Amino acid sequence: MATLPLSKTHFISGQRKPQKRKRIVMSCTECHRRKQKCDRQYPCCNCLKRGTQDLCQYDAEPKGCQAARRSSGEINTSETSCSTNMVHLCPPARPGPESASEFQDKIRGFGYSSHGNHNSMSLLRTIQSYGGQDTSLSNSPAINQPPFRSDANRKYKELVRQLPPPACIDILVQTFFSDINWQYDLLDEGSFREHLDAWGKISYSDLQVGFGRLALGTLVFPALLFQVLAHALLFHPPRDEMIDSLTMADMTFHDLGAEYSDIGAELLALLGKKDITIALVQADLLRASFLKSSGKVVEAWHALGATIRDAQEIGLHTGRIVPEQSPVGPKREKQNISLVGHRIWVVLHIWDVHMAVVLGRPIATDLQIDRFARTIEDDERRRELFSHWQTETDLPRPFDIILAGYNVAYRYFKDIHQMEYNGANSQDYPTVERIHVAIKQGSELLPSWCRLEDPDTKFDRLHECQWLPVAREGLSSLIHLVLLALHRPFMFSVANSRTEALKAGISILRAQERLFQQSEPHQRKVFNPVYASFDAIVLIAALCLVFPNEDQERLTECINVVERGLQRLDIIGQSNSMAKSAHDVVCSLYHRLRRRLSISETEEDARAFSSNSEWTFPNSDTDPSNGAPSELSFDTVLPPRPTHDLFFDQISSAQVPFMDTPDNLPLDPLIVNATDSWNFEGAFSDASFWSLMNQFDH
């Protein structure tokens, strides 16, 4: 016999008997606690919007619901009948151990991607779909979350209780969004603050219940918050009485930031990788960024690799909406999540190819920007995200700067990486010339507000664009870094590449100097400025040492930018050990360069040299007094990759006695004790650039 709808019928002792009943409206326990009207679905719309599906449950299930499910075959007929007259929309039965979702969880444990179409997992999904079973991996209920260690609840509570007081959090979050977030445009401030407010309402009793019962989004948020606070502490003004209480004696904000970042990473490790969300990927990427800013570049590269894998696990590389984030909800909300995923994957790809070229590492990502953009079906929203950077009148956004750099220059990192792998093959040089022309033409087509030369600063004074002057200099620095990397493999073998490498290196150091001047003293201690400066300084010094008679009209400028770059490294090196190592390496090169060019050793003469454009340089490459033995040949020597050599070959040199330099500019010329002699040390071969530098007579 067919079962009538519950709104018309209730069951007594197994018999269907229509009655007039009193209608009692029920709410899930979470809505009841919040005094909210509930739609009595499972999960209800309120819990879905809050991301608290795991808390959506009802009190003891009315037996009338059991009868309804019994008639549909969900439960067997031996179950008791309902004796209530209550109208109630009950949640569906918890799936048994052999439910489709649990079955797929077991298969996923083998490591198959949920986004591939050509593997065994895809075949099983097809088989299940023909069987009429739900195959969505994202619909696993809360009870299917992975089993945690027995001490996981205690450990989770210990970690999240190390968050600072709300007042301190608010101060540091403001620093993050005003000074840092624009660099990668990873977080939406409005959404982040909503999650922060929701986290502030989590009670101690909520944590006592067990963190396995909290919604996944709630669980991950503290890990993301710790990374946000860690970044803010790198850039926050020191001696701020509002947050000084967070530190101990002799403890800096940088020290506290490192602790917070470590706690955030520990939280992520505690949660595991079974259920990955966009927030987890954001926390991962911020962790990699913090490690890089602290000078832990190798660790940052490994963290970036893990972040890329997490992003691929939830399909960010496909451009699709992440199902774990938006199983239901308004279409606009799904689209916003999709746009966040697009931005994150673009940033991950740029980071990946950038570090691959700078560090000589393999590339793990791929991006065809036009094809990737077309995964957004809505034409207007696609243009809003991927074409807005080309506008002249609309307010620029941080992601516009990122896309401008990608479209002009970063897209060629992959080609440069391949040419370096080929070993500066002469057959590749037409590609070098083609890419060089393309970058130059693309730079000329940049919108006026981000032109590399003589930009239009009409937006700079607006509050919404306070980040733009610094971002513009960063854009210029990175585009010229691509040009430097493009010509680096050929700079010992092709004269034109030497000229272009010198020009690019000078432009990088000029941009880095302007960035330095725009920053506050407390913002100059992070490792980030070392990346671009170190490569440029080393390559300029190397070219001036090996080819002192070429481009003599630029040699004075080269010495000038190297000297000032040295002093910036000195300032950063006072609080960053890797920056100090980079500084010492460059000092040793600078010492050789002075001897090579017969530059006087007094401070007054150094000042005179820096401003004397009429200086004449030695004409003989074989003159022993110039410190260049005639038998040295660089024809078969690969140019140095300074940042790679620093971190992976541990290039180092003895500490150099320089006079102290105050944080405030202008910087004084460097004074080098030229009577001392320093060799380079590290895990380099006898035929490397560093080995040949040790053979110079110094």
MOGIPE-V217797 format. One record per residue. N is the residue number from 0. RES is the residue in one letter. PHI is phi in whole degrees, -180 to 180 (999 if undefined). NEAR is the number of other C-alpha atoms within 12 Angstrom. Layout:
{{N/RES/PHI/NEAR} {N/RES/PHI/NEAR}}
This chain:
{{0/M/999/7} {1/A/-68/10} {2/T/-92/24} {3/L/-77/17} {4/P/-58/21} {5/L/-63/30} {6/S/-69/23} {7/K/-107/18} {8/T/-142/28} {9/H/-138/35} {10/F/-118/34} {11/I/-132/21} {12/S/51/16} {13/G/80/23} {14/Q/-106/19} {15/R/-88/24} {16/K/-140/18} {17/P/-62/17} {18/Q/-141/19} {19/K/-85/13} {20/R/-124/17} {21/K/-84/13} {22/R/-88/17} {23/I/-112/14} {24/V/-83/18} {25/M/-106/29} {26/S/-129/32} {27/C/-69/36} {28/T/-61/27} {29/E/-70/31} {30/C/-64/29} {31/H/-63/23} {32/R/-65/16} {33/R/-88/15} {34/K/58/13} {35/Q/-112/18} {36/K/-71/20} {37/C/-116/28} {38/D/-85/23} {39/R/63/30} {40/Q/-91/25} {41/Y/-134/28} {42/P/-75/35} {43/C/-74/35} {44/C/-64/26} {45/N/-64/29} {46/C/-66/33} {47/L/-64/28} {48/K/-65/24} {49/R/-79/31} {50/G/73/33} {51/T/-115/33} {52/Q/-57/37} {53/D/-66/33} {54/L/-92/34} {55/C/-79/36} {56/Q/-151/33} {57/Y/-114/28} {58/D/-64/19} {59/A/-40/15} {60/E/-66/26} {61/P/-58/27} {62/K/-69/30} {63/G/-60/35} {64/C/-69/36} {65/Q/-60/35} {66/A/-64/36} {67/A/-62/38} {68/R/-74/28} {69/R/-63/24} {70/S/-67/26} {71/S/-91/17} {72/G/88/15} {73/E/-73/19} {74/I/-130/22} {75/N/-82/15} {76/T/-76/16} {77/S/-80/13} {78/E/-74/20} {79/T/-70/21} {80/S/-93/28} {81/C/-87/28} {82/S/-121/21} {83/T/-102/24} {84/N/-117/27} {85/M/-102/28} {86/V/-84/30} {87/H/-152/35} {88/L/-92/33} {89/C/-90/33} {90/P/-72/29} {91/P/-67/23} {92/A/-63/21} {93/R/-63/22} {94/P/-65/21} {95/G/-76/17} {96/P/-64/15} {97/E/-105/14} {98/S/-64/23} {99/A/-60/30} {100/S/-66/29} {101/E/-67/29} {102/F/-60/26} {103/Q/-70/34} {104/D/-61/31} {105/K/-64/23} {106/I/-64/23} {107/R/-63/27} {108/G/-61/17} {109/F/-77/15} {110/G/102/18} {111/Y/-71/24} {112/S/-77/27} {113/S/-85/32} {114/H/-115/29} {115/G/-85/19} {116/N/-117/14} {117/H/-134/14} {118/N/-142/18} {119/S/-63/20} {120/M/-62/27} {121/S/-63/23} {122/L/-63/20} {123/L/-65/26} {124/R/-63/32} {125/T/-65/19} {126/I/-61/17} {127/Q/-67/20} {128/S/-65/15} {129/Y/-70/12} {130/G/-84/12} {131/G/80/11} {132/Q/-95/20} {133/D/-73/23} {134/T/-112/28} {135/S/-74/27} {136/L/-69/35} {137/S/-91/31} {138/N/-99/28} {139/S/-61/31} {140/P/-72/34} {141/A/-61/28} {142/I/-71/23} {143/N/-91/29} {144/Q/-64/27} {145/P/-65/24} {146/P/-68/18} {147/F/-98/23} {148/R/-59/17} {149/S/-63/13} {150/D/-99/15} {151/A/-64/24} {152/N/-60/26} {153/R/-63/20} {154/K/-65/24} {155/Y/-61/33} {156/K/-64/28} {157/E/-61/21} {158/L/-73/29} {159/V/-70/35} {160/R/-77/23} {161/Q/-88/26} {162/L/-63/36} {163/P/-70/29} {164/P/-60/18} {165/P/-54/21} {166/A/-63/16} {167/C/-70/24} {168/I/-60/32} {169/D/-60/25} {170/I/-63/25} {171/L/-73/37} {172/V/-63/34} {173/Q/-64/25} {174/T/-62/26} {175/F/-61/34} {176/F/-77/32} {177/S/-88/25} {178/D/-116/31} {179/I/-126/36} {180/N/-59/31} {181/W/-61/32} {182/Q/-62/31} {183/Y/-125/35} {184/D/53/35} {185/L/-85/39} {186/L/-116/37} {187/D/-88/26} {188/E/-62/21} {189/G/-61/13} {190/S/-65/19} {191/F/-62/28} {192/R/-68/21} {193/E/-64/18} {194/H/-67/28} {195/L/-64/28} {196/D/-64/20} {197/A/-65/21} {198/W/-65/32} {199/G/-63/25} {200/K/-94/16} {201/I/-71/25} {202/S/-95/16} {203/Y/-61/16} {204/S/-65/13} {205/D/-62/22} {206/L/-70/27} {207/Q/-65/19} {208/V/-60/16} {209/G/123/25} {210/F/-70/39} {211/G/-68/33} {212/R/-94/29} {213/L/-79/34} {214/A/-63/34} {215/L/-59/36} {216/G/-61/35} {217/T/-68/37} {218/L/-64/40} {219/V/-77/41} {220/F/-56/40} {221/P/-58/43} {222/A/-64/43} {223/L/-66/43} {224/L/-63/47} {225/F/-60/43} {226/Q/-68/48} {227/V/-62/49} {228/L/-65/48} {229/A/-62/43} {230/H/-63/47} {231/A/-61/41} {232/L/-69/45} {233/L/-69/43} {234/F/-115/38} {235/H/-74/39} {236/P/-59/26} {237/P/-72/23} {238/R/57/18} {239/D/-86/18} {240/E/-61/13} {241/M/-69/20} {242/I/-125/27} {243/D/-60/23} {244/S/-66/18} {245/L/-77/29} {246/T/-108/24} {247/M/-102/12} {248/A/-62/12} {249/D/66/11} {250/M/-106/17} {251/T/-96/27} {252/F/-64/35} {253/H/-64/34} {254/D/-62/23} {255/L/-65/33} {256/G/-60/36} {257/A/-62/32} {258/E/-64/30} {259/Y/-63/40} {260/S/-64/41} {261/D/-64/30} {262/I/-64/34} {263/G/-60/41} {264/A/-66/38} {265/E/-67/28} {266/L/-63/37} {267/L/-63/40} {268/A/-64/25} {269/L/-66/31} {270/L/-76/34} {271/G/80/23} {272/K/-115/28} {273/K/-67/29} {274/D/-119/36} {275/I/-99/35} {276/T/-123/40} {277/I/-61/41} {278/A/-60/41} {279/L/-66/45} {280/V/-64/44} {281/Q/-62/46} {282/A/-64/44} {283/D/-58/47} {284/L/-68/46} {285/L/-66/44} {286/R/-63/46} {287/A/-61/38} {288/S/-64/41} {289/F/-65/42} {290/L/-61/37} {291/K/-63/34} {292/S/-64/41} {293/S/-88/38} {294/G/89/34} {295/K/-97/29} {296/V/-73/33} {297/V/-62/31} {298/E/-63/21} {299/A/-64/28} {300/W/-64/39} {301/H/-66/26} {302/A/-64/30} {303/L/-63/40} {304/G/-61/31} {305/A/-65/29} {306/T/-64/41} {307/I/-60/36} {308/R/-64/28} {309/D/-63/33} {310/A/-64/43} {311/Q/-68/34} {312/E/-60/32} {313/I/-102/36} {314/G/82/30} {315/L/-64/42} {316/H/-71/36} {317/T/-88/31} {318/G/82/35} {319/R/-85/32} {320/I/-68/33} {321/V/-76/37} {322/P/-66/30} {323/E/-63/35} {324/Q/-91/37} {325/S/-147/28} {326/P/-65/24} {327/V/-140/26} {328/G/123/21} {329/P/-59/14} {330/K/-60/14} {331/R/-62/15} {332/E/-64/19} {333/K/-63/23} {334/Q/-65/29} {335/N/-63/27} {336/I/-64/33} {337/S/-61/37} {338/L/-65/37} {339/V/-61/35} {340/G/-62/41} {341/H/-62/41} {342/R/-61/36} {343/I/-63/40} {344/W/-68/42} {345/V/-61/42} {346/V/-64/43} {347/L/-61/43} {348/H/-65/40} {349/I/-63/37} {350/W/-58/40} {351/D/-63/39} {352/V/-71/37} {353/H/-64/39} {354/M/-67/38} {355/A/-63/34} {356/V/-75/38} {357/V/-68/41} {358/L/-100/31} {359/G/69/32} {360/R/-102/28} {361/P/-71/23} {362/I/-94/30} {363/A/-109/27} {364/T/-125/30} {365/D/-143/26} {366/L/-151/30} {367/Q/-103/22} {368/I/-60/29} {369/D/-67/20} {370/R/-64/17} {371/F/-64/27} {372/A/-64/32} {373/R/-71/22} {374/T/-70/27} {375/I/-86/30} {376/E/-73/18} {377/D/-74/18} {378/D/-59/14} {379/E/-65/15} {380/R/-72/21} {381/R/-66/26} {382/R/-65/21} {383/E/-60/23} {384/L/-89/38} {385/F/-102/33} {386/S/-120/28} {387/H/-61/25} {388/W/-63/31} {389/Q/-86/31} {390/T/-76/23} {391/E/-101/22} {392/T/-106/14} {393/D/-74/19} {394/L/-60/28} {395/P/-70/38} {396/R/-123/34} {397/P/-55/39} {398/F/-67/37} {399/D/-65/39} {400/I/-63/46} {401/I/-63/43} {402/L/-68/37} {403/A/-60/41} {404/G/-64/42} {405/Y/-65/36} {406/N/-67/33} {407/V/-85/37} {408/A/-138/40} {409/Y/-63/45} {410/R/-62/33} {411/Y/-95/34} {412/F/-57/42} {413/K/-65/36} {414/D/-65/28} {415/I/-64/41} {416/H/-60/34} {417/Q/-67/26} {418/M/-65/29} {419/E/-64/33} {420/Y/-64/20} {421/N/-73/17} {422/G/81/21} {423/A/55/32} {424/N/-69/21} {425/S/-61/18} {426/Q/-68/13} {427/D/-86/24} {428/Y/-65/28} {429/P/-57/18} {430/T/-66/21} {431/V/-59/37} {432/E/-65/23} {433/R/-65/19} {434/I/-66/30} {435/H/-60/32} {436/V/-63/20} {437/A/-63/23} {438/I/-67/34} {439/K/-64/24} {440/Q/-67/15} {441/G/-64/24} {442/S/-64/30} {443/E/-71/19} {444/L/-95/23} {445/L/-62/34} {446/P/-57/32} {447/S/-61/25} {448/W/-75/34} {449/C/-132/42} {450/R/-61/31} {451/L/-74/36} {452/E/-127/22} {453/D/50/15} {454/P/-74/22} {455/D/-84/20} {456/T/-99/24} {457/K/-63/20} {458/F/-91/24} {459/D/-61/22} {460/R/-87/14} {461/L/-78/14} {462/H/-60/13} {463/E/-69/17} {464/C/-121/26} {465/Q/-64/25} {466/W/-82/32} {467/L/-64/37} {468/P/-58/33} {469/V/-70/30} {470/A/-63/39} {471/R/-64/43} {472/E/-67/38} {473/G/-64/41} {474/L/-62/41} {475/S/-61/43} {476/S/-62/38} {477/L/-72/43} {478/I/-63/44} {479/H/-71/40} {480/L/-66/45} {481/V/-63/46} {482/L/-63/44} {483/L/-63/46} {484/A/-65/52} {485/L/-62/44} {486/H/-93/41} {487/R/-58/46} {488/P/-61/38} {489/F/-111/40} {490/M/-74/37} {491/F/-92/31} {492/S/-120/27} {493/V/-127/24} {494/A/-61/20} {495/N/-62/22} {496/S/-68/33} {497/R/-62/35} {498/T/-63/32} {499/E/-69/34} {500/A/-66/42} {501/L/-62/44} {502/K/-62/31} {503/A/-66/37} {504/G/-63/47} {505/I/-62/41} {506/S/-63/37} {507/I/-61/43} {508/L/-70/47} {509/R/-66/34} {510/A/-64/35} {511/Q/-64/42} {512/E/-68/36} {513/R/-66/27} {514/L/-61/32} {515/F/-62/36} {516/Q/-68/23} {517/Q/-83/24} {518/S/-94/25} {519/E/-84/20} {520/P/-53/23} {521/H/-73/26} {522/Q/-92/32} {523/R/-97/38} {524/K/-99/38} {525/V/-82/42} {526/F/-80/40} {527/N/-50/35} {528/P/-64/41} {529/V/-69/46} {530/Y/-52/43} {531/A/-72/45} {532/S/-66/47} {533/F/-62/48} {534/D/-59/45} {535/A/-65/47} {536/I/-63/52} {537/V/-64/49} {538/L/-70/48} {539/I/-65/50} {540/A/-63/46} {541/A/-63/44} {542/L/-66/44} {543/C/-68/41} {544/L/-72/39} {545/V/-81/38} {546/F/-128/34} {547/P/-70/35} {548/N/-96/22} {549/E/-95/23} {550/D/49/24} {551/Q/-63/24} {552/E/-68/21} {553/R/-104/31} {554/L/-63/37} {555/T/-61/33} {556/E/-65/30} {557/C/-62/42} {558/I/-62/45} {559/N/-63/33} {560/V/-70/39} {561/V/-66/45} {562/E/-60/42} {563/R/-71/39} {564/G/-64/47} {565/L/-59/47} {566/Q/-69/44} {567/R/-67/48} {568/L/-63/46} {569/D/-63/41} {570/I/-65/36} {571/I/-66/38} {572/G/-66/31} {573/Q/-66/26} {574/S/-129/26} {575/N/-140/30} {576/S/-65/27} {577/M/-71/36} {578/A/-65/42} {579/K/-65/34} {580/S/-64/38} {581/A/-62/49} {582/H/-61/46} {583/D/-67/36} {584/V/-63/41} {585/V/-66/48} {586/C/-60/43} {587/S/-64/41} {588/L/-65/47} {589/Y/-63/47} {590/H/-61/44} {591/R/-64/38} {592/L/-64/42} {593/R/-62/40} {594/R/-67/33} {595/R/-63/38} {596/L/-99/36} {597/S/56/29} {598/I/-86/32} {599/S/-63/23} {600/E/-102/24} {601/T/-88/17} {602/E/-63/19} {603/E/-64/16} {604/D/-66/19} {605/A/-64/25} {606/R/-64/24} {607/A/-64/20} {608/F/-64/30} {609/S/-63/29} {610/S/-111/19} {611/N/-101/20} {612/S/-78/19} {613/E/-99/15} {614/W/-59/23} {615/T/-106/18} {616/F/-107/30} {617/P/-57/26} {618/N/-101/17} {619/S/-111/20} {620/D/-81/25} {621/T/-113/22} {622/D/-72/19} {623/P/-57/20} {624/S/-64/22} {625/N/-87/27} {626/G/76/30} {627/A/-124/33} {628/P/-57/24} {629/S/-66/18} {630/E/-82/15} {631/L/-71/24} {632/S/-132/24} {633/F/-109/29} {634/D/-63/20} {635/T/-107/19} {636/V/-93/28} {637/L/-76/31} {638/P/-60/40} {639/P/-68/41} {640/R/-112/38} {641/P/-54/41} {642/T/-66/43} {643/H/-60/28} {644/D/-63/34} {645/L/-66/41} {646/F/-94/32} {647/F/-104/23} {648/D/-103/23} {649/Q/53/22} {650/I/-61/34} {651/S/-151/34} {652/S/-149/28} {653/A/-64/24} {654/Q/-65/24} {655/V/-107/32} {656/P/-80/22} {657/F/-105/25} {658/M/-70/17} {659/D/-64/19} {660/T/-121/24} {661/P/-68/17} {662/D/-66/25} {663/N/-84/19} {664/L/-87/21} {665/P/-76/15} {666/L/-90/26} {667/D/-85/25} {668/P/-62/32} {669/L/-80/38} {670/I/-117/30} {671/V/-112/33} {672/N/-80/25} {673/A/-78/27} {674/T/-79/15} {675/D/-86/17} {676/S/-137/25} {677/W/-131/31} {678/N/-100/29} {679/F/-83/36} {680/E/-125/27} {681/G/156/24} {682/A/-93/19} {683/F/-109/26} {684/S/-80/19} {685/D/-67/16} {686/A/-98/21} {687/S/-81/27} {688/F/-59/36} {689/W/-67/38} {690/S/-66/25} {691/L/-68/32} {692/M/-63/41} {693/N/-68/28} {694/Q/-87/24} {695/F/-66/34} {696/D/-79/24} {697/H/-130/28}}
